[in-house]
Amino acid sequence: MRRFSDYMVEAGLLGTRKLNLGVNDIAPVMAELREMFPVAGVREMKSLLFHEQQMKVTRYIMVYF
């Protein structure tokens, strides 16, 4: 019997920790998004990263921007 997480990995739907994106990985993308959305907060930027760039990032990483 397989676990749900096994199916998620097969489909390429990795979680935030498995993607392991750091500040240097998202810096260019954040610069572009900041130009388009200069007054967006942390939660909105996190959502934009996910919906626009398919990047899951922790709020902890977002604090650096």
Phi, psi and omega per residue, in radians:
M1 nan 2.331 -3.086
R2 -1.721 2.683 3.118
R3 -1.581 2.788 3.117
F4 -1.054 -0.664 -3.121
S5 -1.111 -0.537 3.081
D6 -1.115 -0.711 3.101
Y7 -1.161 -0.657 3.135
M8 -1.127 -0.729 3.127
V9 -1.143 -0.730 3.105
E10 -1.060 -0.661 -3.125
A11 -1.378 -0.113 3.139
G12 1.441 0.275 -3.136
L13 -1.693 1.442 -3.091
L14 -1.549 2.658 3.116
G15 -1.428 3.111 -3.091
T16 -1.066 -0.772 -3.105
R17 -1.229 -0.619 3.138
K18 -1.232 -0.594 3.099
L19 -1.192 -0.614 3.056
N20 0.935 0.820 3.096
L21 -1.405 2.383 3.131
G22 -1.928 -3.075 -3.115
V23 -1.066 -0.756 -3.122
N24 -1.159 -0.480 -3.127
D25 -1.281 -0.575 -3.053
I26 -1.831 -0.030 -3.083
A27 -1.001 -0.833 -3.140
P28 -1.114 -0.677 3.139
V29 -1.180 -0.704 3.124
M30 -1.117 -0.631 3.115
A31 -1.094 -0.745 3.110
E32 -1.126 -0.793 -3.125
L33 -1.158 -0.607 3.120
R34 -1.138 -0.584 3.089
E35 -1.164 -0.686 -3.120
M36 -1.381 -0.610 -3.081
F37 -2.261 1.336 -3.018
P38 -1.208 -0.422 -3.077
V39 -1.859 0.202 -3.130
A40 -1.217 2.458 3.112
G41 -1.500 -3.054 -3.079
V42 -1.101 -0.821 -3.102
R43 -1.136 -0.715 -3.139
E44 -1.188 -0.693 3.113
M45 -1.146 -0.656 3.095
K46 -1.097 -0.744 3.112
S47 -1.151 -0.719 3.116
L48 -1.108 -0.721 3.091
L49 -1.039 -0.713 -3.128
F50 -1.217 -0.819 -3.040
H51 -1.393 -0.567 -3.112
E52 -1.541 -0.686 -3.016
Q53 -2.042 -0.015 -3.108
Q54 0.976 0.725 3.117
M55 -2.012 2.174 3.048
K56 -1.676 2.127 -3.080
V57 -2.278 2.484 3.105
T58 -1.307 2.712 3.088
R59 -1.142 -0.485 3.113
Y60 -1.038 -0.747 3.109
I61 -1.209 -0.621 -3.095
M62 -1.159 -0.423 -3.104
V63 -1.103 -0.452 -3.116
Y64 -1.256 -0.159 -3.129
F65 -1.860 nan nan
